[in-house]
Amino acid sequence: MLYDFVIIGAGIAGSSIAYFLKDKKILVVDKEGVCEKASNAAGAFLYPKVGFNTKYTKFVNEALLYSFEFYKQININTNKDGVWILPRDEKDIEKFREYEKTFTLEYVRKGDGFFFEDGGFVDSQEVCNKLLEDVEFKKLEITNIEKKDEIFILNNTIKTKNIILATGWENVIDIPYIKIRPVWGQRIEIKTDIKPEYNYHKNCSISKNIDGIVKIGATHERRWCEKEPDEVNNDILLSKANEIMKIEGEIYSMKAGMRAGSVDYFPIIGKVIDVDKTLEKYPEIKKGRIPKEVFYNDGIFVINGGGGRGFSNYILSAKILSEYILKNKKIPNYLDSQRLFIKWARKIDKNS
């Protein structure tokens, strides 16, 4: 069988782009399974970004609103009961007063924080399974990729016209200009009678009580290797949660994984650039000049770097990437992987 697309990675990134390309002949592969590791550990909270109305804040909040509509269309419960976002300290209280002047989403001032109706969460496993329900999936680690006569051959057996890399912080193909920042995080679920009135966010997030379970997430630790959930981080999470409200109950579940963030926080989507060919043609890029064109590796695409907001950021990003692939619709510069290539190339000359 010859596939139109093989998507490597079955977390929220790979599942999202698979959904938007599901009318093509697609195979999704993942060495761990559907929605494992980082996506499985995600609290999958859908919250606005509180901050100045920068390009990134605008993107996050646009993606948030789009994700609520999208999940509604595919019958995913978003538990949209609103979120009360609280300042972490006295400095944050001052910052919040400045942020408020630029808010575009509807909100209500509540104490020192803000209540947004556009706040909720989804079940990560349910979402990925729903997105992939009409798509072929194989639990498989890709260890070898070759290209012959415009066709990619994976593990010497799987043939495809195109590859989409949704691999998170791990590499299957080395792309030197794309650097992913892995952030280890832990999320716990508490079996409790406590019924939070809303979803909450301060130094961590607390969900409303659904069927006797409250989600608390997440710890953040920049590191280059994975580790299992542990009691120390459980205590850290509970300590942070208790700054919001008194939490009593039994730990029902704990998950951990490595979130994949880009260096500028925006997701990374688009066609993968042929670095050698582009620099050979336009060596002046290293001096800081913008090239007339860049050359691409035909048939290789990427969707990555969604960070801790993957269950909203990746939905809109996947839609944009699918429109680029299917309709040749331009990707916004702040999402296109090309933005990272230009910055990376400039550093080559400085470091040589």
Buried (B, 14 or more C-beta within 10 A) or exposed (E): EEBBBBBBBBBBBBBBBBBBBBEBBBBBBBBBEBBBBBBBBBBBBBBBBBBEBEEBBEBBBBBBBBBBEBBEEEEBEBBBBBBBBBBBEEEBBEBBEEBEEEBEBEBEEBEEBBBBBBBBBBBBBEBBBBBBEEBBBEEBEBEEBEEEEEBBBBEEEBBBBBBBBBBBBBEBBEBEBBBBBBBBBBBBBBBBEBEBEBBBBBBBBBBBBEEBBBBBBBBEBEEEEBEEBEEEBBEBBBEBBBEBBEBEBEBBEBBBBBBBBBBEBBBBBBBBBBBEEBBEBBBEBBEEEEBEEBBBBEBBBBBBBBBBBBBBBBBBBBBBBBBBBEEEEEBEEBBBBBBBBBBBBBEBEEEE
